[in-house]
Structures are given as C-alpha cells and as structure tokens.
Amino acid sequence: MIATRRSTFSGALLSFLLVTAPVWSQPGENAPSGESGWTRDYMMIVGSTTVFPFVKTVANRLVQSGEIKNPMVQATGSGGGLMLFCAGAGEEDVDITCASRRIRESEFASCAANGVGKIVEIRLGFDGIVLAASRGAKLMDLSFRDIFLALAKEVPDPEGGERLITNPYTTWKDVNPSLPDRPIKVLGPSSGSGTRTVFNRLAMEDGCNSFEWIRAMRKEDPVEHRRICRSRRGDGAYIAAGEDDRATVGELAADQDAVAILSFAILDRNHDTIRGMAVEGVKPSYETIADATYPISRPLYVYAKESHVGHVRGIERYLAELTGKEACGDDGYLAERGLVLLSQDERRMWAGIARDLSPMTMD
C-alpha cells in the first residue's frame, strides 16, 4: 500500500479525479516503500492533453525496452497538472508534468511554498492552435478581429461609439460580410486549459485590441481590458468541449457548421476527417508553425522534480530519451506523432539541461 504519511498525491489527485473522471494507465507492480528514505519504482506523470501523446509515447518505448516500469500517465490539462505537480515533493507526489504553456509565477511560487524546490524545465517543441472543421465544410480565412467578434461575451456596438453590447452575432456573415452565412458554433477548450490560455493571449486579445479605444484600456484599466478581451459568450455559440479531443473530432466530422479550437497535433493525426483554417491569411502547417509565420503557435514544456531523482526509478533515463535525437531529431518518432521540432541547436541545449538537471528560474 502507498504510505498515508500525507495525502498530497492521493488526496489532491483523488479530488481532481472525482471532477474529471479520467482513467490512469496501470503502474508497475511494486508500490513505493519507506517513510523518510522513500523509493518508488514507477513514475507519476500528469499534464496537458496536447503534450500527453508525446510523453506517453516516450514512456511506452522505455517500458517496451524494459528500461522502466509502466508509469502512471494521465492527461489532466496544463492547469490541473501543474496544480498536482506543485502540491508537494514526496513519495505520493507527481514526478513530472507537461504543459502547453509556461509555468506561471504564481504556480512557481506555489511549488516553492509546498517544498518543490528545484524544478527542471524542458522545452520539448512547438505546437499550433488551429481552428478546424470537417473536410466537407467550406473553410474560412479568419482574422483575429473575426475571432474576437464571434466569441466574445461583449463586443463594440456595431452602430458605433465607444460602448459594449451583448454579442448579437449569430452567423459568421454577421461578423464579417465576406464570411459565409453559417451559424457560429465553436467547440473550444475549458477554463484552465493551456490551449485556452494561449488562444486568449494570441488570438482573442489581438482581435480585441484591433479596436483602438479598447487597446487604450490596457494601461488605463488592465483588469477591465482583460475581462472584455477574454470573456466568452454563454449563449451556445461557444461550447466548452473539455479535454476529450476524440469526441470533438467526431462532432466536427458529423457537423459541417461546427468549428473547433484544437492543437495542430490533433489536426495532423486526424487529417483524413478534419482540416485547419487559415488565420490572418496563413494556413497551419508544420512549416508555418516551425518558422512562426502561423500566428497562433506556442512552445510545449515538460517539468520534472530534481528532488525525486534517486527516489523514483527512471526519471533521468526518461528525460534523456524525451530530449534525445531518436525522439526529437529530424527523423525522430515524436515528429511522426505531430510534434513540431526545435532546431537541433535548441534541442541539444535543452537536452543538456535535462542531463544536468539544471534548475529553472522565472527570469
């Protein structure tokens, strides 16, 4: 039995699972032992649904080669994963988390307050956030302003003046006369998702700031500016689809009016049923995300606890494989899974950080 010295992992994770009800992969047969000099022979990994397929693929390869025991690996979302990661440092606590955004200062401080001192930060690669539709649907080329006007809870009054009204738009043509006369139905990430955080910052806020008088509020009233730019309409035009990407892809395939906000990796793995739309005139592709011409791209991260090395079997080997040439080189197996790779110089730099277990700072 896992020791009940405290319930950082078991309690915090149980509370999280009662809400999200995910299914864990099976851990190794041997449970951790010891109280002060504790050891565990399998890893606990949580985090972003976007990064999950990559971290799971690496784990599977090492399990198949017999180098590690089958770890607990669960897609909890970036925010949920970082919450669990920062809950503590001990035998019942998560060892590694992954995120589709960088750890926030508040999360970093929470880690420190809970005894999670030295954190190893690794940039794994890049991903794009795409607006996808069924292969049978007519694709749109959307500007950031189009996206904001379609999804925001409040929008500038189309009659003019510097005032906001409840979003009145029901079709894409209402938003922009050049767009098709199709109902606005967007399936998007829930609050707390790393995808939603990045989409807010890179797409919604840019569209919001295309109105000069709202952009001026960034300095005059940043709290109100954030509320205006990031609040979602709640009338059914925007649907929080949760973390089940397969269900979202299935709904897109069945409904040609639906649009979904997804990671490029999901698009790449389902290119036979869905297609990505252009944003600001640029179509999402491996090349446009790698060279940053596609405007909604983001780095992906993995975080590990230096203090767990030596207590949990396999962490160092796992990080070496995750950042190695076989996984992340030009012909690596993670590229085949849809990961947009770092340059080789960058990969070698992050591989060195992983090898040396160099602790991160928030600078």
N, C-alpha and C positions, 0 to 999 in steps of 0.2 A: 504493500500500500504506500502511496505517496504520503510523506510525513505531513502532519497537520500543524506544524510549528506555527504557521500563519497561513492566510488564505489569499495571498497576493495573486498567484496564478489561478488556483482552483476557484476562489471566490469571485475575483474580478472577471475571470473568463466565464464562469457559470452564469453570472448576471448578464454578461454580454450575449451568451448563447441563448438564454431564455428569451431575449428580444429578437435575435436574428435567426435562431434555429438552424445553424449550418451543420454540416457533417464533417467530422475530422477524419483524416486518413489514420490508419492504425499505427500506433507507436511500436517500438521494439518490445520484446517480451519482458525484459528486465526493468523493474522500477528503480527510481533513484533511492539511494540509501545514505544514512548518516545525517547528523544534525548540523555540526559545525564544519566538519571536513566532508561535505556532501559531494556525491558524484551522481551523474546520470549518463546513461549510455545512448540516449537518443536526443535529438534537438527538438525544440519547440519554435516554430516559425509561423508568423501571422502577417497580415497586412493587405495591401492594395489588390483589388481584383484585377487590375491592369497588369501588375507585376507578377501576380500569383503564378500564371502558366510558366514563366521563366524560372522562378525559384523552385517550383515543383519539378520541372524538367531536370534541373541540375541535381536535385535530391534523388530523383528516380535513377539517374545514371550511376550515382555513387552507391545507392542501395543495390542495384543490379550487379555492380562490380564487387560487392561485398566489403566496401570500404567504410560504410556507415550503416547503422541500424535504421530501419524505416522511421523517419521523424514524424511528429505531429505537424502538419502543414495546413493552415486554414486561411481562406480569403475572408477577411473581416472588414475590408475597406481601410484606406490610409489612416483616417482619424481613429477608428477602433483599434487598429494595430498599434499605433503609437501610444494610445491610452494603456493598452496591456503591456507594451514594452517598458513604459515608464513607471509601471506600478511597483517595481522593486527589482532587487538583484539577489537571487537565491534559487534553491532547487525547484521551487514551484513556479518560477517566473519564466516568461518568454525569453528566448536567447537572441532571436533575430526578428526584425520586422522589415517590411518593404513598403515603399510609398511612391505615389505618383506625383508627389510634391516634396519639397524640402521640409524637414522638421522645423516647426515654428519655435520662436524664442520662448513662448510660454510652455511649450511641450518640453523643450530642453531644460527649462527651469524645474518643471515637474519631475523630470528624470533625476536631476541633481537632488531635489528635496527628498526623493524616495530612495536615495542611496545608489542610483545608477550613475556612476561617476564617469569613467572613460568610455566614450561611445565611438565606435569605428564607423565612419560614414563612407560609403562607396557609391559613386555614380555609375550606374550599370549601362545606361544607353539613353536613347530618346524614344519618344512616342508622340504621335499627333492626336489631337482630339478632333474627330470628324463628325459631320452631320451626314448621316447615312439614310438611304431609302431603298425600297425594293428595286430590284433590277428592272422591273416592269414600269416603274414610275418615271415620269419626266423630271429630270434633275434640274435644280435651280442653282444659280450663282448668287450667293448671298453676301451682302456687305455686313459689317459689324452693326451698322445702323439698322438694317433689316432685322437682324437677330434680336437686337435690343427691343425694337418696337413690337416684335412678335411675342416676346416672352416676358417683358417687364410687367409688374403689377400696375404701375402708373407710368404714363407717358405724357410728353408735352401735348398740349391741346392742339389738334390739327387746325383749329380755327385761328391759331396764332396767339401771341402773348407768352409771357414767362410764367405759365402756370401748368400744373399737372392735373390730369384727369385719370379716372379708372380706365384701364386699357379697353378700348372699344373695338379693336380689330378682331375680326373672326376669320378672315381669309388672308392668304399671302398677297393677293391683289390689293386688299385694303392697305396693307403695309407699304407696298410699292407697286404702282400701276404696271410695271414691266414684269412682275411675277405672276404666276398662274392663279386662276380663280379656284384655289383649293383650300379647304379648311385648314386652319392652323392646329396641328396635333403633333406635339413634340414629346417624345419619351426621353427623359433625362435623368441624371444621377440625383440621388437624395442628398439632403443636407449632411455634411460630414465627409462626403466623398472627396478624395483628392481630385478626381476629374471635375467635379462641380467647382471646387475652389479655383482651379486653374482656368476653367471655362469662364467663370465670373471675371477673373482678373484680365484675361487676354481677349475675350470676346465681348461680354456684356458691358464692361466698363469702357472699352474703346467705343462701342456703339453709343453708350450713354454720353460720353464726352464729345461726341460729334455735335452735340448741341452746346454752343458756346456758353450760354448762361448756366447750364448745369456744370460744365467743366470748371467754371469760376468758383463753384461751391467747394471744390477740393480744398482750397485754402480757407475760405470763409466759414464753412461748416462741414468738416470732413465726415462727421457721423451721419448727417443727413444725406450727404453725397453718396456714401456707401449704401445707405438704405435704399435710395432711389435706384441706384445702378444695379443692385444685387437682389432686390426683392422679386420673387416670381409671382406671376398671376396664379390665382387659385380657382379659376372658373372652368377647368378641364382642358384648356388649350395646352397647358404644360402638365405632364403626368410624371411624377417621381417613380421611376421604374425599379428602383432598388438595385441590388448587386447581381441579379440573375441575368447575365448577358445573353445566355442562350434563349431565354424566354423573350427578351427584347428583339433579338434577331428573328425569332419565329413570328412575332407580331408584325415586324416590318414586312416580312415575306408575304403575310396574309392581308396586309392593308396598304394599298398604294398611296393613300393620303398621309400615312404616318411618316414622321422623320424622327430619327433617334440620335442622341449625342453619345458617341461611343469612342473607344480608343482605336487608333489605327490598327493595332494588332488584332482586334476583334474583326475589323473590316477585312484585313488581309486573310484571316482564317476562314472567312465566310464570303469570299468574293464571288462565289457561284450563285449566291442568293441576294446580296445587297451591294450597293455602290455608294461611293462617297461623293458629296457635292463640293463644288469649288467655293472657297471663301475668299473674298476680296480678289477674285479673279484667278486664284491659284488652286489647282486640284491637289488633294492629298496623295502623296506617293512616297515611297521610300526615299527617293532622291530629294524631293522638295522638303521633307522633314529633316533629312540629314544636313542639307545646306541652309536650313532655316528660312527658306522663301515661303513655305507654307506658314500662315500667320498664327496658327494655334498649335504650337509644338511645345514640348516640355521634357525636361530630364527626368529620369527614373532613378530612385535611390534604394539602397539597402543599408540597414543599420544593425550593428552587432555589439554585444556587450563584451568588452575586453575582460571584465571580471569573471565571465563564465568560461573563458578559455582555461583548460586544465581541470575544470569540473565537469564539463559536458563533452563527451566524445564526439569528435568530428568537425568542430567549428572551424578550425584552421584549414583542414582539408577542403571543407565545403567552400569557404571564401576563396581559396586558391583556384578551385575548379570554376567557380562563378565568374571570376575575373580573368581566367586563363584564355589562351589563344584558341584552344579547341572549342570553347563555348562562345567566345566573343571576338574571335578573329574574323577575317574577311569571309571565310567559308565556314564559320562556326555554326554549331547546331542551334544556338539561340536566334541567329539571323534567320534560319529556316522557320522558326516559330513566329517571326514578325518583329523581332527587336531591331530597332534602328541603331546601328552600332556607333560607338565613339571612334574617333581617329585612333590609329594604332599607338601614337604617342600618348594620347589621353588614356587609353586602355592600360598601357604599361605603367603610367603614373598611378592610377587607381589600384592596379594590381599590387604595386609596391606598398601602398597604404594598407591594403588588406594583409599583405605578407607581414609587415612590420607592426600591425595592429596599432597604427598611429591614431591617437585620439583627435576627434574633431573639435573645432571651436565654432562659434557663431559669427565670426568676423567675415 
